[in-house]
Amino acid sequence: MQANQAGNDLANLSAEHMQAHAAVLDGIGRFQTQIGHSCDMKKYLAYARH
């Protein structure tokens, strides 16, 4: 039971981390759009949000 709770805590922490990471990458993606290198970043962001 405790291991399960630890797993849930880790999953929640990972989700929060990924959201923060995606927010940072979203800013990078917008910047890269201006210089024309956004294609791979957009694919990565779409993946990171799921």
PDBQT receptor file of N, H, CA, C and O in Angstrom, charges set to zero:
ATOM      1  N   MET A   1       0.832  -1.201   0.000  1.00  0.00    +0.000 N 
ATOM      2  CA  MET A   1       0.000   0.000   0.000  1.00  0.00    +0.000 C 
ATOM      3  C   MET A   1       0.870   1.256   0.000  1.00  0.00    +0.000 C 
ATOM      4  O   MET A   1       0.615   2.202  -0.745  1.00  0.00    +0.000 OA
ATOM      5  N   GLN A   2       1.905   1.249   0.850  1.00  0.00    +0.000 N 
ATOM      6  H   GLN A   2       2.113   0.481   1.455  1.00  0.00    +0.000 HD
ATOM      7  CA  GLN A   2       2.777   2.423   0.916  1.00  0.00    +0.000 C 
ATOM      8  C   GLN A   2       3.540   2.626  -0.394  1.00  0.00    +0.000 C 
ATOM      9  O   GLN A   2       3.734   3.755  -0.846  1.00  0.00    +0.000 OA
ATOM     10  N   ALA A   3       3.967   1.520  -0.991  1.00  0.00    +0.000 N 
ATOM     11  H   ALA A   3       3.809   0.603  -0.624  1.00  0.00    +0.000 HD
ATOM     12  CA  ALA A   3       4.677   1.620  -2.268  1.00  0.00    +0.000 C 
ATOM     13  C   ALA A   3       3.767   2.235  -3.325  1.00  0.00    +0.000 C 
ATOM     14  O   ALA A   3       4.211   3.027  -4.157  1.00  0.00    +0.000 OA
ATOM     15  N   ASN A   4       2.494   1.864  -3.283  1.00  0.00    +0.000 N 
ATOM     16  H   ASN A   4       2.133   1.221  -2.607  1.00  0.00    +0.000 HD
ATOM     17  CA  ASN A   4       1.524   2.406  -4.226  1.00  0.00    +0.000 C 
ATOM     18  C   ASN A   4       1.386   3.912  -4.042  1.00  0.00    +0.000 C 
ATOM     19  O   ASN A   4       1.350   4.662  -5.017  1.00  0.00    +0.000 OA
ATOM     20  N   GLN A   5       1.310   4.352  -2.785  1.00  0.00    +0.000 N 
ATOM     21  H   GLN A   5       1.340   3.743  -1.993  1.00  0.00    +0.000 HD
ATOM     22  CA  GLN A   5       1.188   5.782  -2.501  1.00  0.00    +0.000 C 
ATOM     23  C   GLN A   5       2.423   6.525  -2.995  1.00  0.00    +0.000 C 
ATOM     24  O   GLN A   5       2.314   7.602  -3.581  1.00  0.00    +0.000 OA
ATOM     25  N   ALA A   6       3.591   5.950  -2.758  1.00  0.00    +0.000 N 
ATOM     26  H   ALA A   6       3.680   5.075  -2.282  1.00  0.00    +0.000 HD
ATOM     27  CA  ALA A   6       4.827   6.571  -3.230  1.00  0.00    +0.000 C 
ATOM     28  C   ALA A   6       4.810   6.682  -4.751  1.00  0.00    +0.000 C 
ATOM     29  O   ALA A   6       5.246   7.686  -5.315  1.00  0.00    +0.000 OA
ATOM     30  N   GLY A   7       4.306   5.643  -5.406  1.00  0.00    +0.000 N 
ATOM     31  H   GLY A   7       3.952   4.827  -4.947  1.00  0.00    +0.000 HD
ATOM     32  CA  GLY A   7       4.198   5.671  -6.862  1.00  0.00    +0.000 C 
ATOM     33  C   GLY A   7       3.269   6.773  -7.328  1.00  0.00    +0.000 C 
ATOM     34  O   GLY A   7       3.551   7.459  -8.311  1.00  0.00    +0.000 OA
ATOM     35  N   ASN A   8       2.154   6.943  -6.620  1.00  0.00    +0.000 N 
ATOM     36  H   ASN A   8       1.925   6.386  -5.822  1.00  0.00    +0.000 HD
ATOM     37  CA  ASN A   8       1.209   8.004  -6.973  1.00  0.00    +0.000 C 
ATOM     38  C   ASN A   8       1.827   9.378  -6.767  1.00  0.00    +0.000 C 
ATOM     39  O   ASN A   8       1.657  10.273  -7.595  1.00  0.00    +0.000 OA
ATOM     40  N   ASP A   9       2.550   9.543  -5.652  1.00  0.00    +0.000 N 
ATOM     41  H   ASP A   9       2.688   8.815  -4.980  1.00  0.00    +0.000 HD
ATOM     42  CA  ASP A   9       3.211  10.818  -5.387  1.00  0.00    +0.000 C 
ATOM     43  C   ASP A   9       4.219  11.123  -6.491  1.00  0.00    +0.000 C 
ATOM     44  O   ASP A   9       4.312  12.254  -6.968  1.00  0.00    +0.000 OA
ATOM     45  N   LEU A  10       4.964  10.108  -6.886  1.00  0.00    +0.000 N 
ATOM     46  H   LEU A  10       4.889   9.189  -6.498  1.00  0.00    +0.000 HD
ATOM     47  CA  LEU A  10       5.961  10.280  -7.940  1.00  0.00    +0.000 C 
ATOM     48  C   LEU A  10       5.293  10.647  -9.258  1.00  0.00    +0.000 C 
ATOM     49  O   LEU A  10       5.789  11.499  -9.995  1.00  0.00    +0.000 OA
ATOM     50  N   ALA A  11       4.162  10.000  -9.553  1.00  0.00    +0.000 N 
ATOM     51  H   ALA A  11       3.759   9.308  -8.954  1.00  0.00    +0.000 HD
ATOM     52  CA  ALA A  11       3.435  10.296 -10.787  1.00  0.00    +0.000 C 
ATOM     53  C   ALA A  11       2.930  11.732 -10.776  1.00  0.00    +0.000 C 
ATOM     54  O   ALA A  11       3.004  12.429 -11.788  1.00  0.00    +0.000 OA
ATOM     55  N   ASN A  12       2.418  12.171  -9.634  1.00  0.00    +0.000 N 
ATOM     56  H   ASN A  12       2.358  11.605  -8.812  1.00  0.00    +0.000 HD
ATOM     57  CA  ASN A  12       1.933  13.548  -9.524  1.00  0.00    +0.000 C 
ATOM     58  C   ASN A  12       3.075  14.534  -9.681  1.00  0.00    +0.000 C 
ATOM     59  O   ASN A  12       2.935  15.552 -10.359  1.00  0.00    +0.000 OA
ATOM     60  N   LEU A  13       4.203  14.234  -9.056  1.00  0.00    +0.000 N 
ATOM     61  H   LEU A  13       4.316  13.407  -8.505  1.00  0.00    +0.000 HD
ATOM     62  CA  LEU A  13       5.373  15.096  -9.153  1.00  0.00    +0.000 C 
ATOM     63  C   LEU A  13       5.851  15.165 -10.600  1.00  0.00    +0.000 C 
ATOM     64  O   LEU A  13       6.195  16.237 -11.099  1.00  0.00    +0.000 OA
ATOM     65  N   SER A  14       5.869  14.012 -11.270  1.00  0.00    +0.000 N 
ATOM     66  H   SER A  14       5.590  13.141 -10.865  1.00  0.00    +0.000 HD
ATOM     67  CA  SER A  14       6.295  13.965 -12.666  1.00  0.00    +0.000 C 
ATOM     68  C   SER A  14       5.362  14.788 -13.548  1.00  0.00    +0.000 C 
ATOM     69  O   SER A  14       5.815  15.491 -14.451  1.00  0.00    +0.000 OA
ATOM     70  N   ALA A  15       4.049  14.700 -13.284  1.00  0.00    +0.000 N 
ATOM     71  H   ALA A  15       3.681  14.129 -12.550  1.00  0.00    +0.000 HD
ATOM     72  CA  ALA A  15       3.073  15.454 -14.070  1.00  0.00    +0.000 C 
ATOM     73  C   ALA A  15       3.292  16.952 -13.879  1.00  0.00    +0.000 C 
ATOM     74  O   ALA A  15       3.242  17.719 -14.841  1.00  0.00    +0.000 OA
ATOM     75  N   GLU A  16       3.535  17.365 -12.637  1.00  0.00    +0.000 N 
ATOM     76  H   GLU A  16       3.576  16.742 -11.856  1.00  0.00    +0.000 HD
ATOM     77  CA  GLU A  16       3.789  18.781 -12.371  1.00  0.00    +0.000 C 
ATOM     78  C   GLU A  16       5.073  19.222 -13.059  1.00  0.00    +0.000 C 
ATOM     79  O   GLU A  16       5.141  20.306 -13.638  1.00  0.00    +0.000 OA
ATOM     80  N   HIS A  17       6.089  18.370 -12.990  1.00  0.00    +0.000 N 
ATOM     81  H   HIS A  17       6.034  17.489 -12.520  1.00  0.00    +0.000 HD
ATOM     82  CA  HIS A  17       7.368  18.687 -13.626  1.00  0.00    +0.000 C 
ATOM     83  C   HIS A  17       7.195  18.817 -15.136  1.00  0.00    +0.000 C 
ATOM     84  O   HIS A  17       7.723  19.744 -15.751  1.00  0.00    +0.000 OA
ATOM     85  N   MET A  18       6.452  17.882 -15.729  1.00  0.00    +0.000 N 
ATOM     86  H   MET A  18       6.023  17.130 -15.229  1.00  0.00    +0.000 HD
ATOM     87  CA  MET A  18       6.242  17.932 -17.177  1.00  0.00    +0.000 C 
ATOM     88  C   MET A  18       5.458  19.172 -17.582  1.00  0.00    +0.000 C 
ATOM     89  O   MET A  18       5.723  19.757 -18.632  1.00  0.00    +0.000 OA
ATOM     90  N   GLN A  19       4.492  19.579 -16.757  1.00  0.00    +0.000 N 
ATOM     91  H   GLN A  19       4.276  19.104 -15.904  1.00  0.00    +0.000 HD
ATOM     92  CA  GLN A  19       3.732  20.792 -17.062  1.00  0.00    +0.000 C 
ATOM     93  C   GLN A  19       4.650  22.006 -17.047  1.00  0.00    +0.000 C 
ATOM     94  O   GLN A  19       4.584  22.856 -17.935  1.00  0.00    +0.000 OA
ATOM     95  N   ALA A  20       5.509  22.080 -16.032  1.00  0.00    +0.000 N 
ATOM     96  H   ALA A  20       5.563  21.390 -15.311  1.00  0.00    +0.000 HD
ATOM     97  CA  ALA A  20       6.445  23.198 -15.939  1.00  0.00    +0.000 C 
ATOM     98  C   ALA A  20       7.411  23.159 -17.122  1.00  0.00    +0.000 C 
ATOM     99  O   ALA A  20       7.713  24.191 -17.723  1.00  0.00    +0.000 OA
ATOM    100  N   HIS A  21       7.888  21.964 -17.447  1.00  0.00    +0.000 N 
ATOM    101  H   HIS A  21       7.643  21.127 -16.959  1.00  0.00    +0.000 HD
ATOM    102  CA  HIS A  21       8.819  21.782 -18.554  1.00  0.00    +0.000 C 
ATOM    103  C   HIS A  21       8.156  22.189 -19.870  1.00  0.00    +0.000 C 
ATOM    104  O   HIS A  21       8.769  22.863 -20.697  1.00  0.00    +0.000 OA
ATOM    105  N   ALA A  22       6.906  21.777 -20.056  1.00  0.00    +0.000 N 
ATOM    106  H   ALA A  22       6.408  21.230 -19.384  1.00  0.00    +0.000 HD
ATOM    107  CA  ALA A  22       6.176  22.114 -21.277  1.00  0.00    +0.000 C 
ATOM    108  C   ALA A  22       5.965  23.618 -21.376  1.00  0.00    +0.000 C 
ATOM    109  O   ALA A  22       6.014  24.180 -22.470  1.00  0.00    +0.000 OA
ATOM    110  N   ALA A  23       5.729  24.275 -20.240  1.00  0.00    +0.000 N 
ATOM    111  H   ALA A  23       5.688  23.818 -19.352  1.00  0.00    +0.000 HD
ATOM    112  CA  ALA A  23       5.540  25.726 -20.255  1.00  0.00    +0.000 C 
ATOM    113  C   ALA A  23       6.817  26.419 -20.717  1.00  0.00    +0.000 C 
ATOM    114  O   ALA A  23       6.766  27.369 -21.498  1.00  0.00    +0.000 OA
ATOM    115  N   VAL A  24       7.953  25.944 -20.238  1.00  0.00    +0.000 N 
ATOM    116  H   VAL A  24       7.995  25.172 -19.604  1.00  0.00    +0.000 HD
ATOM    117  CA  VAL A  24       9.246  26.498 -20.664  1.00  0.00    +0.000 C 
ATOM    118  C   VAL A  24       9.459  26.242 -22.150  1.00  0.00    +0.000 C 
ATOM    119  O   VAL A  24       9.836  27.146 -22.896  1.00  0.00    +0.000 OA
ATOM    120  N   LEU A  25       9.215  25.002 -22.576  1.00  0.00    +0.000 N 
ATOM    121  H   LEU A  25       8.908  24.268 -21.971  1.00  0.00    +0.000 HD
ATOM    122  CA  LEU A  25       9.413  24.650 -23.979  1.00  0.00    +0.000 C 
ATOM    123  C   LEU A  25       8.437  25.397 -24.883  1.00  0.00    +0.000 C 
ATOM    124  O   LEU A  25       8.758  25.697 -26.033  1.00  0.00    +0.000 OA
ATOM    125  N   ASP A  26       7.247  25.695 -24.365  1.00  0.00    +0.000 N 
ATOM    126  H   ASP A  26       6.986  25.451 -23.431  1.00  0.00    +0.000 HD
ATOM    127  CA  ASP A  26       6.269  26.447 -25.141  1.00  0.00    +0.000 C 
ATOM    128  C   ASP A  26       6.830  27.831 -25.450  1.00  0.00    +0.000 C 
ATOM    129  O   ASP A  26       6.679  28.333 -26.564  1.00  0.00    +0.000 OA
ATOM    130  N   GLY A  27       7.474  28.443 -24.465  1.00  0.00    +0.000 N 
ATOM    131  H   GLY A  27       7.596  28.035 -23.560  1.00  0.00    +0.000 HD
ATOM    132  CA  GLY A  27       8.118  29.737 -24.683  1.00  0.00    +0.000 C 
ATOM    133  C   GLY A  27       9.225  29.622 -25.720  1.00  0.00    +0.000 C 
ATOM    134  O   GLY A  27       9.357  30.479 -26.594  1.00  0.00    +0.000 OA
ATOM    135  N   ILE A  28      10.023  28.557 -25.623  1.00  0.00    +0.000 N 
ATOM    136  H   ILE A  28       9.916  27.860 -24.913  1.00  0.00    +0.000 HD
ATOM    137  CA  ILE A  28      11.090  28.317 -26.596  1.00  0.00    +0.000 C 
ATOM    138  C   ILE A  28      10.487  28.092 -27.978  1.00  0.00    +0.000 C 
ATOM    139  O   ILE A  28      10.990  28.606 -28.977  1.00  0.00    +0.000 OA
ATOM    140  N   GLY A  29       9.398  27.314 -28.022  1.00  0.00    +0.000 N 
ATOM    141  H   GLY A  29       8.990  26.896 -27.211  1.00  0.00    +0.000 HD
ATOM    142  CA  GLY A  29       8.735  27.021 -29.294  1.00  0.00    +0.000 C 
ATOM    143  C   GLY A  29       8.254  28.287 -29.972  1.00  0.00    +0.000 C 
ATOM    144  O   GLY A  29       8.384  28.432 -31.187  1.00  0.00    +0.000 OA
ATOM    145  N   ARG A  30       7.693  29.214 -29.186  1.00  0.00    +0.000 N 
ATOM    146  H   ARG A  30       7.588  29.097 -28.199  1.00  0.00    +0.000 HD
ATOM    147  CA  ARG A  30       7.229  30.475 -29.767  1.00  0.00    +0.000 C 
ATOM    148  C   ARG A  30       8.404  31.285 -30.289  1.00  0.00    +0.000 C 
ATOM    149  O   ARG A  30       8.319  31.905 -31.349  1.00  0.00    +0.000 OA
ATOM    150  N   PHE A  31       9.498  31.277 -29.541  1.00  0.00    +0.000 N 
ATOM    151  H   PHE A  31       9.567  30.773 -28.680  1.00  0.00    +0.000 HD
ATOM    152  CA  PHE A  31      10.689  31.990 -29.993  1.00  0.00    +0.000 C 
ATOM    153  C   PHE A  31      11.213  31.372 -31.285  1.00  0.00    +0.000 C 
ATOM    154  O   PHE A  31      11.562  32.089 -32.224  1.00  0.00    +0.000 OA
ATOM    155  N   GLN A  32      11.268  30.047 -31.332  1.00  0.00    +0.000 N 
ATOM    156  H   GLN A  32      10.985  29.465 -30.570  1.00  0.00    +0.000 HD
ATOM    157  CA  GLN A  32      11.804  29.372 -32.510  1.00  0.00    +0.000 C 
ATOM    158  C   GLN A  32      10.901  29.562 -33.721  1.00  0.00    +0.000 C 
ATOM    159  O   GLN A  32      11.378  29.552 -34.856  1.00  0.00    +0.000 OA
ATOM    160  N   THR A  33       9.605  29.735 -33.493  1.00  0.00    +0.000 N 
ATOM    161  H   THR A  33       9.217  29.743 -32.571  1.00  0.00    +0.000 HD
ATOM    162  CA  THR A  33       8.691  29.989 -34.605  1.00  0.00    +0.000 C 
ATOM    163  C   THR A  33       9.136  31.233 -35.366  1.00  0.00    +0.000 C 
ATOM    164  O   THR A  33       9.033  31.295 -36.591  1.00  0.00    +0.000 OA
ATOM    165  N   GLN A  34       9.628  32.213 -34.632  1.00  0.00    +0.000 N 
ATOM    166  H   GLN A  34       9.712  32.163 -33.636  1.00  0.00    +0.000 HD
ATOM    167  CA  GLN A  34      10.050  33.469 -35.248  1.00  0.00    +0.000 C 
ATOM    168  C   GLN A  34      11.278  33.276 -36.129  1.00  0.00    +0.000 C 
ATOM    169  O   GLN A  34      11.481  34.023 -37.086  1.00  0.00    +0.000 OA
ATOM    170  N   ILE A  35      12.101  32.273 -35.811  1.00  0.00    +0.000 N 
ATOM    171  H   ILE A  35      11.936  31.666 -35.034  1.00  0.00    +0.000 HD
ATOM    172  CA  ILE A  35      13.288  32.051 -36.632  1.00  0.00    +0.000 C 
ATOM    173  C   ILE A  35      13.141  30.816 -37.524  1.00  0.00    +0.000 C 
ATOM    174  O   ILE A  35      14.097  30.382 -38.167  1.00  0.00    +0.000 OA
ATOM    175  N   GLY A  36      11.915  30.253 -37.551  1.00  0.00    +0.000 N 
ATOM    176  H   GLY A  36      11.139  30.605 -37.028  1.00  0.00    +0.000 HD
ATOM    177  CA  GLY A  36      11.607  29.225 -38.540  1.00  0.00    +0.000 C 
ATOM    178  C   GLY A  36      12.083  27.823 -38.242  1.00  0.00    +0.000 C 
ATOM    179  O   GLY A  36      12.311  27.047 -39.170  1.00  0.00    +0.000 OA
ATOM    180  N   HIS A  37      12.243  27.468 -36.963  1.00  0.00    +0.000 N 
ATOM    181  H   HIS A  37      12.058  28.098 -36.209  1.00  0.00    +0.000 HD
ATOM    182  CA  HIS A  37      12.698  26.111 -36.630  1.00  0.00    +0.000 C 
ATOM    183  C   HIS A  37      11.744  25.443 -35.648  1.00  0.00    +0.000 C 
ATOM    184  O   HIS A  37      12.180  24.749 -34.730  1.00  0.00    +0.000 OA
ATOM    185  N   SER A  38      10.450  25.649 -35.839  1.00  0.00    +0.000 N 
ATOM    186  H   SER A  38      10.096  26.212 -36.585  1.00  0.00    +0.000 HD
ATOM    187  CA  SER A  38       9.486  25.236 -34.813  1.00  0.00    +0.000 C 
ATOM    188  C   SER A  38       8.896  23.850 -35.038  1.00  0.00    +0.000 C 
ATOM    189  O   SER A  38       8.229  23.332 -34.142  1.00  0.00    +0.000 OA
ATOM    190  N   CYS A  39       9.107  23.234 -36.179  1.00  0.00    +0.000 N 
ATOM    191  H   CYS A  39       9.648  23.654 -36.907  1.00  0.00    +0.000 HD
ATOM    192  CA  CYS A  39       8.370  22.018 -36.529  1.00  0.00    +0.000 C 
ATOM    193  C   CYS A  39       8.589  20.901 -35.509  1.00  0.00    +0.000 C 
ATOM    194  O   CYS A  39       7.621  20.355 -34.979  1.00  0.00    +0.000 OA
ATOM    195  N   ASP A  40       9.840  20.555 -35.230  1.00  0.00    +0.000 N 
ATOM    196  H   ASP A  40      10.626  20.998 -35.661  1.00  0.00    +0.000 HD
ATOM    197  CA  ASP A  40      10.126  19.493 -34.275  1.00  0.00    +0.000 C 
ATOM    198  C   ASP A  40       9.676  19.883 -32.876  1.00  0.00    +0.000 C 
ATOM    199  O   ASP A  40       9.190  19.037 -32.125  1.00  0.00    +0.000 OA
ATOM    200  N   MET A  41       9.833  21.160 -32.514  1.00  0.00    +0.000 N 
ATOM    201  H   MET A  41      10.228  21.847 -33.124  1.00  0.00    +0.000 HD
ATOM    202  CA  MET A  41       9.426  21.619 -31.192  1.00  0.00    +0.000 C 
ATOM    203  C   MET A  41       7.921  21.465 -31.011  1.00  0.00    +0.000 C 
ATOM    204  O   MET A  41       7.461  21.070 -29.939  1.00  0.00    +0.000 OA
ATOM    205  N   LYS A  42       7.150  21.773 -32.053  1.00  0.00    +0.000 N 
ATOM    206  H   LYS A  42       7.523  22.094 -32.924  1.00  0.00    +0.000 HD
ATOM    207  CA  LYS A  42       5.697  21.633 -31.953  1.00  0.00    +0.000 C 
ATOM    208  C   LYS A  42       5.313  20.172 -31.749  1.00  0.00    +0.000 C 
ATOM    209  O   LYS A  42       4.422  19.870 -30.956  1.00  0.00    +0.000 OA
ATOM    210  N   LYS A  43       5.981  19.264 -32.459  1.00  0.00    +0.000 N 
ATOM    211  H   LYS A  43       6.705  19.509 -33.103  1.00  0.00    +0.000 HD
ATOM    212  CA  LYS A  43       5.711  17.840 -32.283  1.00  0.00    +0.000 C 
ATOM    213  C   LYS A  43       6.050  17.417 -30.860  1.00  0.00    +0.000 C 
ATOM    214  O   LYS A  43       5.305  16.663 -30.234  1.00  0.00    +0.000 OA
ATOM    215  N   TYR A  44       7.182  17.910 -30.350  1.00  0.00    +0.000 N 
ATOM    216  H   TYR A  44       7.787  18.523 -30.858  1.00  0.00    +0.000 HD
ATOM    217  CA  TYR A  44       7.592  17.552 -28.997  1.00  0.00    +0.000 C 
ATOM    218  C   TYR A  44       6.596  18.089 -27.974  1.00  0.00    +0.000 C 
ATOM    219  O   TYR A  44       6.232  17.385 -27.032  1.00  0.00    +0.000 OA
ATOM    220  N   LEU A  45       6.156  19.328 -28.155  1.00  0.00    +0.000 N 
ATOM    221  H   LEU A  45       6.452  19.899 -28.920  1.00  0.00    +0.000 HD
ATOM    222  CA  LEU A  45       5.202  19.923 -27.217  1.00  0.00    +0.000 C 
ATOM    223  C   LEU A  45       3.881  19.172 -27.235  1.00  0.00    +0.000 C 
ATOM    224  O   LEU A  45       3.277  18.952 -26.185  1.00  0.00    +0.000 OA
ATOM    225  N   ALA A  46       3.427  18.777 -28.418  1.00  0.00    +0.000 N 
ATOM    226  H   ALA A  46       3.917  18.955 -29.271  1.00  0.00    +0.000 HD
ATOM    227  CA  ALA A  46       2.186  18.013 -28.515  1.00  0.00    +0.000 C 
ATOM    228  C   ALA A  46       2.335  16.699 -27.747  1.00  0.00    +0.000 C 
ATOM    229  O   ALA A  46       1.406  16.255 -27.073  1.00  0.00    +0.000 OA
ATOM    230  N   TYR A  47       3.511  16.086 -27.857  1.00  0.00    +0.000 N 
ATOM    231  H   TYR A  47       4.266  16.447 -28.405  1.00  0.00    +0.000 HD
ATOM    232  CA  TYR A  47       3.784  14.848 -27.131  1.00  0.00    +0.000 C 
ATOM    233  C   TYR A  47       3.863  15.102 -25.628  1.00  0.00    +0.000 C 
ATOM    234  O   TYR A  47       3.318  14.333 -24.836  1.00  0.00    +0.000 OA
ATOM    235  N   ALA A  48       4.535  16.173 -25.240  1.00  0.00    +0.000 N 
ATOM    236  H   ALA A  48       4.978  16.798 -25.883  1.00  0.00    +0.000 HD
ATOM    237  CA  ALA A  48       4.766  16.454 -23.822  1.00  0.00    +0.000 C 
ATOM    238  C   ALA A  48       3.473  16.761 -23.079  1.00  0.00    +0.000 C 
ATOM    239  O   ALA A  48       3.383  16.534 -21.872  1.00  0.00    +0.000 OA
ATOM    240  N   ARG A  49       2.473  17.272 -23.786  1.00  0.00    +0.000 N 
ATOM    241  H   ARG A  49       2.546  17.456 -24.766  1.00  0.00    +0.000 HD
ATOM    242  CA  ARG A  49       1.226  17.643 -23.114  1.00  0.00    +0.000 C 
ATOM    243  C   ARG A  49       0.327  16.448 -22.843  1.00  0.00    +0.000 C 
ATOM    244  O   ARG A  49      -0.626  16.566 -22.073  1.00  0.00    +0.000 OA
ATOM    245  N   HIS A  50       0.606  15.293 -23.458  1.00  0.00    +0.000 N 
ATOM    246  H   HIS A  50       1.380  15.197 -24.083  1.00  0.00    +0.000 HD
ATOM    247  CA  HIS A  50      -0.262  14.122 -23.253  1.00  0.00    +0.000 C 
ATOM    248  C   HIS A  50       0.192  13.305 -22.056  1.00  0.00    +0.000 C 
ATOM    249  O   HIS A  50      -0.421  12.286 -21.736  1.00  0.00    +0.000 OA
TER     250      HIS A  50
